[in-house]
Amino acid sequence: MPFVNIQLKEGRTPAQKKEVAEAIIDLMDQLDFAKAESIRVIFEDMAEEDFYQGQAK
């Protein structure tokens, strides 16, 4: 049973997340990586103040 964990800044709608999750599940199923019914996609929303990114120098 594969788990796909996606961390992202908060702000995506449930409909957007559903569309992405369905696309990931479909692709993994098409590639015979795992059966669709066994795949789990988990979204972890991060608040803007909890997200940091380095700057190119």
PDBQT receptor file of N, H, CA, C and O in Angstrom, charges set to zero:
ATOM      1  N   MET A   1       0.847  -1.177   0.000  1.00  0.00    +0.000 N 
ATOM      2  CA  MET A   1       0.000   0.000   0.000  1.00  0.00    +0.000 C 
ATOM      3  C   MET A   1       0.894   1.241   0.000  1.00  0.00    +0.000 C 
ATOM      4  O   MET A   1       1.401   1.629   1.052  1.00  0.00    +0.000 OA
ATOM      5  N   PRO A   2       1.093   1.865  -1.149  1.00  0.00    +0.000 N 
ATOM      6  CA  PRO A   2       1.927   3.068  -1.194  1.00  0.00    +0.000 C 
ATOM      7  C   PRO A   2       1.214   4.299  -0.636  1.00  0.00    +0.000 C 
ATOM      8  O   PRO A   2       0.014   4.495  -0.826  1.00  0.00    +0.000 OA
ATOM      9  N   PHE A   3       1.994   5.108   0.052  1.00  0.00    +0.000 N 
ATOM     10  H   PHE A   3       2.969   4.948   0.206  1.00  0.00    +0.000 HD
ATOM     11  CA  PHE A   3       1.529   6.406   0.525  1.00  0.00    +0.000 C 
ATOM     12  C   PHE A   3       2.306   7.481  -0.231  1.00  0.00    +0.000 C 
ATOM     13  O   PHE A   3       3.533   7.425  -0.312  1.00  0.00    +0.000 OA
ATOM     14  N   VAL A   4       1.595   8.450  -0.778  1.00  0.00    +0.000 N 
ATOM     15  H   VAL A   4       0.599   8.496  -0.712  1.00  0.00    +0.000 HD
ATOM     16  CA  VAL A   4       2.218   9.585  -1.452  1.00  0.00    +0.000 C 
ATOM     17  C   VAL A   4       1.950  10.800  -0.580  1.00  0.00    +0.000 C 
ATOM     18  O   VAL A   4       0.801  11.215  -0.426  1.00  0.00    +0.000 OA
ATOM     19  N   ASN A   5       3.001  11.370  -0.009  1.00  0.00    +0.000 N 
ATOM     20  H   ASN A   5       3.934  11.032  -0.134  1.00  0.00    +0.000 HD
ATOM     21  CA  ASN A   5       2.865  12.531   0.868  1.00  0.00    +0.000 C 
ATOM     22  C   ASN A   5       3.252  13.791   0.108  1.00  0.00    +0.000 C 
ATOM     23  O   ASN A   5       4.333  13.867  -0.476  1.00  0.00    +0.000 OA
ATOM     24  N   ILE A   6       2.364  14.773   0.120  1.00  0.00    +0.000 N 
ATOM     25  H   ILE A   6       1.486  14.711   0.594  1.00  0.00    +0.000 HD
ATOM     26  CA  ILE A   6       2.601  16.024  -0.590  1.00  0.00    +0.000 C 
ATOM     27  C   ILE A   6       2.540  17.161   0.420  1.00  0.00    +0.000 C 
ATOM     28  O   ILE A   6       1.506  17.393   1.046  1.00  0.00    +0.000 OA
ATOM     29  N   GLN A   7       3.652  17.864   0.572  1.00  0.00    +0.000 N 
ATOM     30  H   GLN A   7       4.492  17.676   0.063  1.00  0.00    +0.000 HD
ATOM     31  CA  GLN A   7       3.707  19.030   1.448  1.00  0.00    +0.000 C 
ATOM     32  C   GLN A   7       3.663  20.270   0.572  1.00  0.00    +0.000 C 
ATOM     33  O   GLN A   7       4.403  20.372  -0.407  1.00  0.00    +0.000 OA
ATOM     34  N   LEU A   8       2.802  21.208   0.920  1.00  0.00    +0.000 N 
ATOM     35  H   LEU A   8       2.201  21.125   1.715  1.00  0.00    +0.000 HD
ATOM     36  CA  LEU A   8       2.675  22.421   0.126  1.00  0.00    +0.000 C 
ATOM     37  C   LEU A   8       2.153  23.559   0.986  1.00  0.00    +0.000 C 
ATOM     38  O   LEU A   8       1.579  23.349   2.054  1.00  0.00    +0.000 OA
ATOM     39  N   LYS A   9       2.370  24.774   0.486  1.00  0.00    +0.000 N 
ATOM     40  H   LYS A   9       2.837  24.944  -0.382  1.00  0.00    +0.000 HD
ATOM     41  CA  LYS A   9       1.821  25.933   1.180  1.00  0.00    +0.000 C 
ATOM     42  C   LYS A   9       0.306  25.860   1.118  1.00  0.00    +0.000 C 
ATOM     43  O   LYS A   9      -0.268  25.454   0.107  1.00  0.00    +0.000 OA
ATOM     44  N   GLU A  10      -0.335  26.257   2.210  1.00  0.00    +0.000 N 
ATOM     45  H   GLU A  10       0.131  26.587   3.031  1.00  0.00    +0.000 HD
ATOM     46  CA  GLU A  10      -1.792  26.219   2.235  1.00  0.00    +0.000 C 
ATOM     47  C   GLU A  10      -2.369  27.164   1.186  1.00  0.00    +0.000 C 
ATOM     48  O   GLU A  10      -1.722  28.125   0.772  1.00  0.00    +0.000 OA
ATOM     49  N   GLY A  11      -3.590  26.873   0.769  1.00  0.00    +0.000 N 
ATOM     50  H   GLY A  11      -4.116  26.092   1.105  1.00  0.00    +0.000 HD
ATOM     51  CA  GLY A  11      -4.252  27.740  -0.196  1.00  0.00    +0.000 C 
ATOM     52  C   GLY A  11      -4.907  26.990  -1.343  1.00  0.00    +0.000 C 
ATOM     53  O   GLY A  11      -5.713  27.567  -2.072  1.00  0.00    +0.000 OA
ATOM     54  N   ARG A  12      -4.575  25.703  -1.520  1.00  0.00    +0.000 N 
ATOM     55  H   ARG A  12      -3.920  25.233  -0.927  1.00  0.00    +0.000 HD
ATOM     56  CA  ARG A  12      -5.226  24.939  -2.582  1.00  0.00    +0.000 C 
ATOM     57  C   ARG A  12      -6.620  24.544  -2.126  1.00  0.00    +0.000 C 
ATOM     58  O   ARG A  12      -6.852  24.297  -0.942  1.00  0.00    +0.000 OA
ATOM     59  N   THR A  13      -7.534  24.488  -3.063  1.00  0.00    +0.000 N 
ATOM     60  H   THR A  13      -7.346  24.689  -4.024  1.00  0.00    +0.000 HD
ATOM     61  CA  THR A  13      -8.909  24.105  -2.742  1.00  0.00    +0.000 C 
ATOM     62  C   THR A  13      -9.011  22.585  -2.664  1.00  0.00    +0.000 C 
ATOM     63  O   THR A  13      -8.163  21.875  -3.203  1.00  0.00    +0.000 OA
ATOM     64  N   PRO A  14     -10.052  22.086  -1.992  1.00  0.00    +0.000 N 
ATOM     65  CA  PRO A  14     -10.269  20.637  -1.985  1.00  0.00    +0.000 C 
ATOM     66  C   PRO A  14     -10.403  20.073  -3.405  1.00  0.00    +0.000 C 
ATOM     67  O   PRO A  14      -9.946  18.961  -3.672  1.00  0.00    +0.000 OA
ATOM     68  N   ALA A  15     -11.016  20.822  -4.302  1.00  0.00    +0.000 N 
ATOM     69  H   ALA A  15     -11.387  21.725  -4.085  1.00  0.00    +0.000 HD
ATOM     70  CA  ALA A  15     -11.171  20.355  -5.686  1.00  0.00    +0.000 C 
ATOM     71  C   ALA A  15      -9.814  20.220  -6.375  1.00  0.00    +0.000 C 
ATOM     72  O   ALA A  15      -9.595  19.266  -7.122  1.00  0.00    +0.000 OA
ATOM     73  N   GLN A  16      -8.906  21.158  -6.134  1.00  0.00    +0.000 N 
ATOM     74  H   GLN A  16      -9.084  21.933  -5.528  1.00  0.00    +0.000 HD
ATOM     75  CA  GLN A  16      -7.563  21.080  -6.721  1.00  0.00    +0.000 C 
ATOM     76  C   GLN A  16      -6.813  19.866  -6.183  1.00  0.00    +0.000 C 
ATOM     77  O   GLN A  16      -6.160  19.146  -6.937  1.00  0.00    +0.000 OA
ATOM     78  N   LYS A  17      -6.909  19.647  -4.884  1.00  0.00    +0.000 N 
ATOM     79  H   LYS A  17      -7.440  20.233  -4.271  1.00  0.00    +0.000 HD
ATOM     80  CA  LYS A  17      -6.232  18.509  -4.275  1.00  0.00    +0.000 C 
ATOM     81  C   LYS A  17      -6.794  17.194  -4.811  1.00  0.00    +0.000 C 
ATOM     82  O   LYS A  17      -6.045  16.256  -5.085  1.00  0.00    +0.000 OA
ATOM     83  N   LYS A  18      -8.097  17.135  -4.955  1.00  0.00    +0.000 N 
ATOM     84  H   LYS A  18      -8.705  17.897  -4.731  1.00  0.00    +0.000 HD
ATOM     85  CA  LYS A  18      -8.738  15.928  -5.479  1.00  0.00    +0.000 C 
ATOM     86  C   LYS A  18      -8.255  15.638  -6.896  1.00  0.00    +0.000 C 
ATOM     87  O   LYS A  18      -7.971  14.489  -7.235  1.00  0.00    +0.000 OA
ATOM     88  N   GLU A  19      -8.161  16.669  -7.719  1.00  0.00    +0.000 N 
ATOM     89  H   GLU A  19      -8.391  17.602  -7.444  1.00  0.00    +0.000 HD
ATOM     90  CA  GLU A  19      -7.710  16.499  -9.099  1.00  0.00    +0.000 C 
ATOM     91  C   GLU A  19      -6.274  15.971  -9.150  1.00  0.00    +0.000 C 
ATOM     92  O   GLU A  19      -5.968  15.067  -9.928  1.00  0.00    +0.000 OA
ATOM     93  N   VAL A  20      -5.405  16.531  -8.326  1.00  0.00    +0.000 N 
ATOM     94  H   VAL A  20      -5.654  17.265  -7.693  1.00  0.00    +0.000 HD
ATOM     95  CA  VAL A  20      -4.012  16.080  -8.278  1.00  0.00    +0.000 C 
ATOM     96  C   VAL A  20      -3.937  14.648  -7.753  1.00  0.00    +0.000 C 
ATOM     97  O   VAL A  20      -3.229  13.816  -8.320  1.00  0.00    +0.000 OA
ATOM     98  N   ALA A  21      -4.658  14.359  -6.682  1.00  0.00    +0.000 N 
ATOM     99  H   ALA A  21      -5.233  15.035  -6.221  1.00  0.00    +0.000 HD
ATOM    100  CA  ALA A  21      -4.640  13.016  -6.101  1.00  0.00    +0.000 C 
ATOM    101  C   ALA A  21      -5.119  11.977  -7.113  1.00  0.00    +0.000 C 
ATOM    102  O   ALA A  21      -4.512  10.914  -7.246  1.00  0.00    +0.000 OA
ATOM    103  N   GLU A  22      -6.196  12.279  -7.820  1.00  0.00    +0.000 N 
ATOM    104  H   GLU A  22      -6.689  13.142  -7.712  1.00  0.00    +0.000 HD
ATOM    105  CA  GLU A  22      -6.720  11.341  -8.811  1.00  0.00    +0.000 C 
ATOM    106  C   GLU A  22      -5.721  11.120  -9.941  1.00  0.00    +0.000 C 
ATOM    107  O   GLU A  22      -5.580   9.998 -10.428  1.00  0.00    +0.000 OA
ATOM    108  N   ALA A  23      -5.027  12.176 -10.364  1.00  0.00    +0.000 N 
ATOM    109  H   ALA A  23      -5.141  13.087  -9.969  1.00  0.00    +0.000 HD
ATOM    110  CA  ALA A  23      -4.028  12.046 -11.430  1.00  0.00    +0.000 C 
ATOM    111  C   ALA A  23      -2.862  11.165 -10.974  1.00  0.00    +0.000 C 
ATOM    112  O   ALA A  23      -2.381  10.329 -11.738  1.00  0.00    +0.000 OA
ATOM    113  N   ILE A  24      -2.412  11.350  -9.743  1.00  0.00    +0.000 N 
ATOM    114  H   ILE A  24      -2.803  12.029  -9.122  1.00  0.00    +0.000 HD
ATOM    115  CA  ILE A  24      -1.314  10.542  -9.205  1.00  0.00    +0.000 C 
ATOM    116  C   ILE A  24      -1.732   9.079  -9.106  1.00  0.00    +0.000 C 
ATOM    117  O   ILE A  24      -0.990   8.183  -9.508  1.00  0.00    +0.000 OA
ATOM    118  N   ILE A  25      -2.919   8.847  -8.571  1.00  0.00    +0.000 N 
ATOM    119  H   ILE A  25      -3.522   9.575  -8.244  1.00  0.00    +0.000 HD
ATOM    120  CA  ILE A  25      -3.424   7.478  -8.433  1.00  0.00    +0.000 C 
ATOM    121  C   ILE A  25      -3.565   6.819  -9.799  1.00  0.00    +0.000 C 
ATOM    122  O   ILE A  25      -3.158   5.670  -9.976  1.00  0.00    +0.000 OA
ATOM    123  N   ASP A  26      -4.136   7.531 -10.764  1.00  0.00    +0.000 N 
ATOM    124  H   ASP A  26      -4.466   8.463 -10.621  1.00  0.00    +0.000 HD
ATOM    125  CA  ASP A  26      -4.300   6.986 -12.119  1.00  0.00    +0.000 C 
ATOM    126  C   ASP A  26      -2.951   6.631 -12.737  1.00  0.00    +0.000 C 
ATOM    127  O   ASP A  26      -2.803   5.563 -13.330  1.00  0.00    +0.000 OA
ATOM    128  N   LEU A  27      -1.969   7.519 -12.600  1.00  0.00    +0.000 N 
ATOM    129  H   LEU A  27      -2.089   8.387 -12.118  1.00  0.00    +0.000 HD
ATOM    130  CA  LEU A  27      -0.653   7.272 -13.186  1.00  0.00    +0.000 C 
ATOM    131  C   LEU A  27       0.014   6.053 -12.556  1.00  0.00    +0.000 C 
ATOM    132  O   LEU A  27       0.540   5.197 -13.267  1.00  0.00    +0.000 OA
ATOM    133  N   MET A  28      -0.006   5.973 -11.242  1.00  0.00    +0.000 N 
ATOM    134  H   MET A  28      -0.434   6.669 -10.665  1.00  0.00    +0.000 HD
ATOM    135  CA  MET A  28       0.621   4.840 -10.568  1.00  0.00    +0.000 C 
ATOM    136  C   MET A  28      -0.057   3.532 -10.954  1.00  0.00    +0.000 C 
ATOM    137  O   MET A  28       0.603   2.502 -11.090  1.00  0.00    +0.000 OA
ATOM    138  N   ASP A  29      -1.373   3.574 -11.128  1.00  0.00    +0.000 N 
ATOM    139  H   ASP A  29      -1.909   4.411 -11.017  1.00  0.00    +0.000 HD
ATOM    140  CA  ASP A  29      -2.126   2.393 -11.541  1.00  0.00    +0.000 C 
ATOM    141  C   ASP A  29      -1.773   2.017 -12.986  1.00  0.00    +0.000 C 
ATOM    142  O   ASP A  29      -1.554   0.843 -13.283  1.00  0.00    +0.000 OA
ATOM    143  N   GLN A  30      -1.718   3.001 -13.876  1.00  0.00    +0.000 N 
ATOM    144  H   GLN A  30      -1.896   3.955 -13.634  1.00  0.00    +0.000 HD
ATOM    145  CA  GLN A  30      -1.389   2.747 -15.287  1.00  0.00    +0.000 C 
ATOM    146  C   GLN A  30       0.008   2.157 -15.445  1.00  0.00    +0.000 C 
ATOM    147  O   GLN A  30       0.239   1.329 -16.325  1.00  0.00    +0.000 OA
ATOM    148  N   LEU A  31       0.928   2.578 -14.603  1.00  0.00    +0.000 N 
ATOM    149  H   LEU A  31       0.740   3.251 -13.887  1.00  0.00    +0.000 HD
ATOM    150  CA  LEU A  31       2.305   2.078 -14.666  1.00  0.00    +0.000 C 
ATOM    151  C   LEU A  31       2.477   0.744 -13.937  1.00  0.00    +0.000 C 
ATOM    152  O   LEU A  31       3.592   0.236 -13.820  1.00  0.00    +0.000 OA
ATOM    153  N   ASP A  32       1.371   0.181 -13.448  1.00  0.00    +0.000 N 
ATOM    154  H   ASP A  32       0.465   0.594 -13.542  1.00  0.00    +0.000 HD
ATOM    155  CA  ASP A  32       1.385  -1.066 -12.679  1.00  0.00    +0.000 C 
ATOM    156  C   ASP A  32       2.281  -0.977 -11.452  1.00  0.00    +0.000 C 
ATOM    157  O   ASP A  32       2.858  -1.974 -11.016  1.00  0.00    +0.000 OA
ATOM    158  N   PHE A  33       2.391   0.228 -10.901  1.00  0.00    +0.000 N 
ATOM    159  H   PHE A  33       1.922   1.038 -11.254  1.00  0.00    +0.000 HD
ATOM    160  CA  PHE A  33       3.158   0.425  -9.671  1.00  0.00    +0.000 C 
ATOM    161  C   PHE A  33       2.387  -0.137  -8.483  1.00  0.00    +0.000 C 
ATOM    162  O   PHE A  33       2.956  -0.756  -7.584  1.00  0.00    +0.000 OA
ATOM    163  N   ALA A  34       1.070   0.098  -8.504  1.00  0.00    +0.000 N 
ATOM    164  H   ALA A  34       0.607   0.601  -9.235  1.00  0.00    +0.000 HD
ATOM    165  CA  ALA A  34       0.177  -0.406  -7.459  1.00  0.00    +0.000 C 
ATOM    166  C   ALA A  34      -1.249  -0.298  -7.965  1.00  0.00    +0.000 C 
ATOM    167  O   ALA A  34      -1.541   0.487  -8.867  1.00  0.00    +0.000 OA
ATOM    168  N   LYS A  35      -2.125  -1.085  -7.387  1.00  0.00    +0.000 N 
ATOM    169  H   LYS A  35      -1.888  -1.723  -6.654  1.00  0.00    +0.000 HD
ATOM    170  CA  LYS A  35      -3.542  -0.998  -7.748  1.00  0.00    +0.000 C 
ATOM    171  C   LYS A  35      -4.126   0.280  -7.156  1.00  0.00    +0.000 C 
ATOM    172  O   LYS A  35      -3.801   0.665  -6.032  1.00  0.00    +0.000 OA
ATOM    173  N   ALA A  36      -4.987   0.926  -7.926  1.00  0.00    +0.000 N 
ATOM    174  H   ALA A  36      -5.251   0.613  -8.839  1.00  0.00    +0.000 HD
ATOM    175  CA  ALA A  36      -5.547   2.221  -7.525  1.00  0.00    +0.000 C 
ATOM    176  C   ALA A  36      -6.145   2.183  -6.120  1.00  0.00    +0.000 C 
ATOM    177  O   ALA A  36      -5.970   3.119  -5.340  1.00  0.00    +0.000 OA
ATOM    178  N   GLU A  37      -6.846   1.104  -5.806  1.00  0.00    +0.000 N 
ATOM    179  H   GLU A  37      -6.988   0.344  -6.440  1.00  0.00    +0.000 HD
ATOM    180  CA  GLU A  37      -7.528   1.050  -4.506  1.00  0.00    +0.000 C 
ATOM    181  C   GLU A  37      -6.566   0.940  -3.328  1.00  0.00    +0.000 C 
ATOM    182  O   GLU A  37      -6.980   1.101  -2.179  1.00  0.00    +0.000 OA
ATOM    183  N   SER A  38      -5.293   0.668  -3.593  1.00  0.00    +0.000 N 
ATOM    184  H   SER A  38      -4.957   0.537  -4.526  1.00  0.00    +0.000 HD
ATOM    185  CA  SER A  38      -4.333   0.550  -2.490  1.00  0.00    +0.000 C 
ATOM    186  C   SER A  38      -3.493   1.814  -2.285  1.00  0.00    +0.000 C 
ATOM    187  O   SER A  38      -2.726   1.897  -1.325  1.00  0.00    +0.000 OA
ATOM    188  N   ILE A  39      -3.630   2.790  -3.171  1.00  0.00    +0.000 N 
ATOM    189  H   ILE A  39      -4.253   2.723  -3.951  1.00  0.00    +0.000 HD
ATOM    190  CA  ILE A  39      -2.793   3.995  -3.120  1.00  0.00    +0.000 C 
ATOM    191  C   ILE A  39      -3.447   5.054  -2.234  1.00  0.00    +0.000 C 
ATOM    192  O   ILE A  39      -4.651   5.294  -2.323  1.00  0.00    +0.000 OA
ATOM    193  N   ARG A  40      -2.650   5.676  -1.389  1.00  0.00    +0.000 N 
ATOM    194  H   ARG A  40      -1.672   5.481  -1.317  1.00  0.00    +0.000 HD
ATOM    195  CA  ARG A  40      -3.125   6.749  -0.521  1.00  0.00    +0.000 C 
ATOM    196  C   ARG A  40      -2.336   8.017  -0.826  1.00  0.00    +0.000 C 
ATOM    197  O   ARG A  40      -1.107   7.984  -0.888  1.00  0.00    +0.000 OA
ATOM    198  N   VAL A  41      -3.033   9.127  -1.016  1.00  0.00    +0.000 N 
ATOM    199  H   VAL A  41      -4.032   9.153  -0.965  1.00  0.00    +0.000 HD
ATOM    200  CA  VAL A  41      -2.391  10.422  -1.242  1.00  0.00    +0.000 C 
ATOM    201  C   VAL A  41      -2.742  11.314  -0.058  1.00  0.00    +0.000 C 
ATOM    202  O   VAL A  41      -3.916  11.495   0.265  1.00  0.00    +0.000 OA
ATOM    203  N   ILE A  42      -1.732  11.863   0.579  1.00  0.00    +0.000 N 
ATOM    204  H   ILE A  42      -0.778  11.716   0.317  1.00  0.00    +0.000 HD
ATOM    205  CA  ILE A  42      -1.922  12.676   1.779  1.00  0.00    +0.000 C 
ATOM    206  C   ILE A  42      -1.343  14.063   1.531  1.00  0.00    +0.000 C 
ATOM    207  O   ILE A  42      -0.178  14.203   1.159  1.00  0.00    +0.000 OA
ATOM    208  N   PHE A  43      -2.161  15.078   1.738  1.00  0.00    +0.000 N 
ATOM    209  H   PHE A  43      -3.108  14.964   2.040  1.00  0.00    +0.000 HD
ATOM    210  CA  PHE A  43      -1.714  16.461   1.597  1.00  0.00    +0.000 C 
ATOM    211  C   PHE A  43      -1.448  17.042   2.975  1.00  0.00    +0.000 C 
ATOM    212  O   PHE A  43      -2.254  16.883   3.891  1.00  0.00    +0.000 OA
ATOM    213  N   GLU A  44      -0.325  17.708   3.115  1.00  0.00    +0.000 N 
ATOM    214  H   GLU A  44       0.330  17.837   2.370  1.00  0.00    +0.000 HD
ATOM    215  CA  GLU A  44       0.006  18.401   4.356  1.00  0.00    +0.000 C 
ATOM    216  C   GLU A  44       0.174  19.877   4.023  1.00  0.00    +0.000 C 
ATOM    217  O   GLU A  44       1.160  20.280   3.405  1.00  0.00    +0.000 OA
ATOM    218  N   ASP A  45      -0.798  20.672   4.439  1.00  0.00    +0.000 N 
ATOM    219  H   ASP A  45      -1.599  20.345   4.941  1.00  0.00    +0.000 HD
ATOM    220  CA  ASP A  45      -0.744  22.114   4.198  1.00  0.00    +0.000 C 
ATOM    221  C   ASP A  45       0.150  22.777   5.237  1.00  0.00    +0.000 C 
ATOM    222  O   ASP A  45       0.055  22.495   6.431  1.00  0.00    +0.000 OA
ATOM    223  N   MET A  46       1.017  23.661   4.763  1.00  0.00    +0.000 N 
ATOM    224  H   MET A  46       1.094  23.891   3.792  1.00  0.00    +0.000 HD
ATOM    225  CA  MET A  46       1.908  24.393   5.657  1.00  0.00    +0.000 C 
ATOM    226  C   MET A  46       1.537  25.871   5.614  1.00  0.00    +0.000 C 
ATOM    227  O   MET A  46       1.312  26.436   4.544  1.00  0.00    +0.000 OA
ATOM    228  N   ALA A  47       1.477  26.481   6.778  1.00  0.00    +0.000 N 
ATOM    229  H   ALA A  47       1.660  26.022   7.647  1.00  0.00    +0.000 HD
ATOM    230  CA  ALA A  47       1.212  27.915   6.851  1.00  0.00    +0.000 C 
ATOM    231  C   ALA A  47       2.400  28.677   6.275  1.00  0.00    +0.000 C 
ATOM    232  O   ALA A  47       3.542  28.227   6.375  1.00  0.00    +0.000 OA
ATOM    233  N   GLU A  48       2.131  29.813   5.681  1.00  0.00    +0.000 N 
ATOM    234  H   GLU A  48       1.203  30.178   5.600  1.00  0.00    +0.000 HD
ATOM    235  CA  GLU A  48       3.183  30.637   5.065  1.00  0.00    +0.000 C 
ATOM    236  C   GLU A  48       4.327  30.904   6.046  1.00  0.00    +0.000 C 
ATOM    237  O   GLU A  48       5.496  30.862   5.664  1.00  0.00    +0.000 OA
ATOM    238  N   GLU A  49       3.989  31.180   7.313  1.00  0.00    +0.000 N 
ATOM    239  H   GLU A  49       3.039  31.215   7.624  1.00  0.00    +0.000 HD
ATOM    240  CA  GLU A  49       5.029  31.511   8.292  1.00  0.00    +0.000 C 
ATOM    241  C   GLU A  49       5.866  30.293   8.701  1.00  0.00    +0.000 C 
ATOM    242  O   GLU A  49       6.886  30.448   9.373  1.00  0.00    +0.000 OA
ATOM    243  N   ASP A  50       5.450  29.092   8.306  1.00  0.00    +0.000 N 
ATOM    244  H   ASP A  50       4.621  28.967   7.760  1.00  0.00    +0.000 HD
ATOM    245  CA  ASP A  50       6.204  27.883   8.615  1.00  0.00    +0.000 C 
ATOM    246  C   ASP A  50       7.033  27.395   7.428  1.00  0.00    +0.000 C 
ATOM    247  O   ASP A  50       7.633  26.321   7.490  1.00  0.00    +0.000 OA
ATOM    248  N   PHE A  51       7.067  28.165   6.365  1.00  0.00    +0.000 N 
ATOM    249  H   PHE A  51       6.580  29.037   6.315  1.00  0.00    +0.000 HD
ATOM    250  CA  PHE A  51       7.744  27.749   5.136  1.00  0.00    +0.000 C 
ATOM    251  C   PHE A  51       8.902  28.687   4.846  1.00  0.00    +0.000 C 
ATOM    252  O   PHE A  51       8.721  29.902   4.763  1.00  0.00    +0.000 OA
ATOM    253  N   TYR A  52      10.080  28.128   4.694  1.00  0.00    +0.000 N 
ATOM    254  H   TYR A  52      10.227  27.141   4.762  1.00  0.00    +0.000 HD
ATOM    255  CA  TYR A  52      11.272  28.929   4.403  1.00  0.00    +0.000 C 
ATOM    256  C   TYR A  52      11.994  28.328   3.211  1.00  0.00    +0.000 C 
ATOM    257  O   TYR A  52      11.996  27.113   3.015  1.00  0.00    +0.000 OA
ATOM    258  N   GLN A  53      12.601  29.185   2.427  1.00  0.00    +0.000 N 
ATOM    259  H   GLN A  53      12.599  30.173   2.586  1.00  0.00    +0.000 HD
ATOM    260  CA  GLN A  53      13.325  28.742   1.243  1.00  0.00    +0.000 C 
ATOM    261  C   GLN A  53      14.603  29.552   1.119  1.00  0.00    +0.000 C 
ATOM    262  O   GLN A  53      14.599  30.769   1.303  1.00  0.00    +0.000 OA
ATOM    263  N   GLY A  54      15.693  28.874   0.806  1.00  0.00    +0.000 N 
ATOM    264  H   GLY A  54      15.696  27.885   0.656  1.00  0.00    +0.000 HD
ATOM    265  CA  GLY A  54      16.958  29.566   0.610  1.00  0.00    +0.000 C 
ATOM    266  C   GLY A  54      16.946  30.409  -0.652  1.00  0.00    +0.000 C 
ATOM    267  O   GLY A  54      16.185  30.148  -1.584  1.00  0.00    +0.000 OA
ATOM    268  N   GLN A  55      17.792  31.415  -0.670  1.00  0.00    +0.000 N 
ATOM    269  H   GLN A  55      18.410  31.627   0.087  1.00  0.00    +0.000 HD
ATOM    270  CA  GLN A  55      17.912  32.301  -1.823  1.00  0.00    +0.000 C 
ATOM    271  C   GLN A  55      19.171  31.948  -2.607  1.00  0.00    +0.000 C 
ATOM    272  O   GLN A  55      20.203  31.621  -2.021  1.00  0.00    +0.000 OA
ATOM    273  N   ALA A  56      19.084  32.014  -3.919  1.00  0.00    +0.000 N 
ATOM    274  H   ALA A  56      18.246  32.280  -4.395  1.00  0.00    +0.000 HD
ATOM    275  CA  ALA A  56      20.253  31.778  -4.769  1.00  0.00    +0.000 C 
ATOM    276  C   ALA A  56      21.255  32.907  -4.560  1.00  0.00    +0.000 C 
ATOM    277  O   ALA A  56      20.867  34.065  -4.407  1.00  0.00    +0.000 OA
ATOM    278  N   LYS A  57      22.539  32.573  -4.554  1.00  0.00    +0.000 N 
ATOM    279  H   LYS A  57      22.855  31.633  -4.679  1.00  0.00    +0.000 HD
ATOM    280  CA  LYS A  57      23.584  33.590  -4.363  1.00  0.00    +0.000 C 
ATOM    281  C   LYS A  57      24.411  33.715  -5.608  1.00  0.00    +0.000 C 
ATOM    282  O   LYS A  57      25.343  34.518  -5.652  1.00  0.00    +0.000 OA
TER     283      LYS A  57
